[in-house]
Amino acid sequence: MGKWSGRRVTTERARIAALLPLPCTRCGRLVTPGMLWHVDHLLEQVLGGGHDRANLGPAHARCNMSAGQAVAQSRRRARARVVRGIKPW
């Protein structure tokens, strides 16, 4: 798994943009070329998702940002439970 930045993101964004309109990977509503959108990982990187094309798709910017915040919050809660000595499962 390589680094997810720069040319790699630009290449995948151009590939997905050529296929628009496509459904948002988060909410299912259409993402069209005139909208603000992000390249989204269907399975988040922190949960083991890779950068392969099968794991990438368009997401509304707002949907993707909300999803990222939810993942970060769940990771913070899990770390807090471990610090307090509570098993994460």
C-alpha positions in Angstrom: 0.0 0.0 0.0 1.5 3.3 -1.1 1.1 6.8 0.1 -2.3 8.4 -0.5 -1.5 11.9 -1.7 -0.4 14.0 -4.6 -0.4 12.5 -8.0 -2.2 9.3 -6.8 -5.2 11.3 -5.5 -5.2 13.5 -8.6 -5.2 10.5 -10.9 -8.1 8.7 -9.1 -10.1 11.9 -8.9 -9.8 12.4 -12.7 -10.8 8.8 -13.3 -13.9 9.0 -11.1 -14.8 12.5 -12.4 -15.0 11.0 -15.9 -17.6 8.6 -14.7 -19.9 11.1 -12.9 -22.7 11.2 -12.1 -22.3 8.4 -9.6 -24.0 7.7 -6.3 -22.3 9.0 -3.1 -20.5 6.2 -1.3 -22.0 7.6 2.0 -25.6 8.7 1.4 -26.4 7.2 -2.0 -27.5 10.4 -3.6 -26.0 11.4 -7.0 -22.7 13.2 -7.1 -22.6 15.4 -10.2 -19.6 17.2 -11.8 -20.6 20.7 -10.5 -20.7 19.6 -6.8 -18.0 19.6 -4.2 -16.9 16.0 -3.7 -14.1 13.9 -2.4 -12.5 10.6 -3.4 -13.8 8.4 -0.6 -12.5 5.0 0.7 -15.4 2.6 1.0 -13.6 0.8 3.8 -11.6 3.4 5.8 -7.9 3.2 5.8 -7.7 2.9 9.6 -10.0 -0.1 9.3 -7.8 -1.9 6.8 -9.1 -0.4 3.5 -6.6 0.0 0.7 -6.2 2.5 -2.2 -7.3 0.0 -4.9 -9.9 1.2 -7.3 -12.5 -1.2 -6.0 -12.3 0.6 -2.6 -12.6 4.2 -4.0 -15.6 6.2 -5.0 -17.1 9.7 -5.0 -18.6 11.2 -1.8 -20.2 14.6 -1.2 -17.6 16.7 0.7 -20.0 17.0 3.6 -20.7 13.3 3.7 -17.1 12.4 3.7 -16.1 14.9 6.3 -18.9 13.7 8.6 -17.8 10.1 8.2 -14.2 11.0 8.9 -15.2 12.8 12.1 -17.2 9.8 13.2 -14.3 7.4 12.7 -12.0 9.7 14.6 -14.4 10.0 17.5 -14.8 6.2 17.8 -11.0 5.8 17.9 -10.7 8.5 20.6 -13.4 6.7 22.7 -11.6 3.3 22.2 -8.3 4.8 23.3 -10.0 6.4 26.4 -11.4 3.0 27.4 -8.0 1.4 27.1 -6.4 4.2 29.2 -9.0 3.6 31.9 -8.3 -0.1 31.8 -11.6 -1.1 30.1 -11.3 -3.7 27.4 -12.3 -2.3 24.0 -14.5 -5.3 23.1 
